[in-house]
């Protein structure tokens, strides 16, 4: 809300300009003016809350994607130890990778 918005709302509330005085109280309804200001502020606050909710959803989504990417990178690191011999170490590497990936499925 800027100066022009305030003046517009004051005029809607009955504030009149007088040549000798910039603004006069003649016929000015302070309650109407306060209601106009409150309505404008409430609208802006509602907008800000909506934007905040949207930003929170996006942040949650990015956080989730980051966790998934880190989990997959860790699983791939375990799998990089797999040599194809199917020995105990290879099997442990595969089990470790599977366990890491399974954490994202719960």
C-alpha positions as CSV (number, residue, x, y, z in Angstrom):
1,X,0.0,0.0,0.0
2,X,1.4,3.4,-1.0
3,X,0.6,7.1,-0.5
4,X,-1.8,7.1,-3.5
5,X,-3.7,4.1,-2.0
6,X,-4.1,5.9,1.3
7,X,-5.3,9.1,-0.3
8,X,-7.7,7.1,-2.5
9,X,-9.2,5.3,0.5
10,X,-9.4,8.6,2.5
11,X,-11.4,10.2,-0.4
12,X,-13.7,7.1,-0.5
13,X,-14.2,7.7,3.3
14,X,-15.3,11.3,2.6
15,X,-12.0,13.2,3.1
16,X,-12.2,16.3,0.9
17,X,-9.5,18.5,-0.5
18,X,-9.9,22.2,0.2
19,X,-7.8,24.8,-1.7
20,X,-6.5,26.6,1.4
21,X,-5.8,23.4,3.3
22,X,-4.5,20.3,1.6
23,X,-7.0,17.9,3.2
24,X,-9.9,18.7,5.5
25,X,-11.9,16.6,7.9
26,X,-15.3,17.9,6.7
27,X,-17.5,14.9,6.1
28,X,-14.6,12.6,6.8
29,X,-15.7,9.2,8.1
30,X,-12.7,7.9,10.1
31,X,-14.4,4.5,10.6
32,X,-14.9,4.1,6.9
33,X,-11.3,5.1,6.2
34,X,-10.1,2.6,8.9
35,X,-12.3,-0.1,7.3
36,X,-10.8,0.6,3.8
37,X,-7.3,0.5,5.1
38,X,-8.0,-2.7,7.1
39,X,-9.6,-4.4,4.0
40,X,-6.6,-3.4,1.9
41,X,-4.1,-4.7,4.5
42,X,-6.1,-7.9,5.0
43,X,-6.1,-8.6,1.2
44,X,-2.3,-8.1,1.2
45,X,-1.8,-10.3,4.2
46,X,-3.9,-13.0,2.6
47,X,-1.8,-12.8,-0.5
48,X,1.4,-13.0,1.5
49,X,0.2,-16.1,3.3
50,X,-0.8,-17.7,0.0
51,X,2.7,-17.0,-1.3
52,X,4.3,-18.3,1.8
53,X,2.3,-21.6,1.6
54,X,3.3,-22.0,-2.0
55,X,7.0,-21.3,-1.2
56,X,6.8,-23.9,1.7
57,X,5.4,-26.5,-0.7
58,X,8.2,-25.8,-3.2
59,X,10.8,-26.0,-0.4
60,X,9.4,-29.3,0.8
61,X,9.5,-30.7,-2.7
62,X,13.1,-29.6,-3.3
63,X,14.1,-31.0,0.1
64,X,12.5,-34.3,-0.8
65,X,14.2,-34.4,-4.2
66,X,17.6,-33.6,-2.5
67,X,17.1,-36.5,0.0
68,X,16.2,-38.9,-2.9
69,X,19.3,-37.8,-4.9
70,X,21.6,-38.2,-1.8
71,X,20.1,-41.6,-1.1
72,X,20.6,-42.8,-4.7
73,X,24.2,-41.5,-4.7
74,X,24.9,-43.5,-1.5
75,X,23.4,-46.6,-3.0
76,X,25.4,-46.2,-6.1
77,X,28.6,-45.8,-4.0
78,X,27.8,-49.2,-2.4
79,X,27.2,-50.8,-5.7
80,X,30.5,-49.5,-7.0
81,X,32.1,-52.0,-4.7
82,X,30.4,-54.9,-6.6
83,X,33.1,-56.7,-8.6
84,X,30.9,-59.4,-10.2
85,X,32.3,-62.2,-8.2
86,X,29.2,-62.8,-6.2
87,X,31.4,-63.3,-3.1
88,X,30.5,-62.1,0.4
89,X,31.7,-58.5,-0.2
90,X,29.7,-58.2,-3.4
91,X,26.6,-59.5,-1.7
92,X,27.0,-57.1,1.2
93,X,27.5,-54.2,-1.2
94,X,24.2,-55.1,-3.0
95,X,22.4,-55.5,0.3
96,X,23.7,-52.2,1.5
97,X,22.5,-50.4,-1.7
98,X,19.1,-52.1,-1.4
99,X,18.7,-51.1,2.2
100,X,19.6,-47.5,1.4
101,X,17.0,-47.4,-1.4
102,X,14.4,-49.0,0.8
103,X,14.6,-46.2,3.2
104,X,13.0,-43.9,0.6
105,X,10.0,-46.3,0.1
106,X,8.7,-46.2,3.7
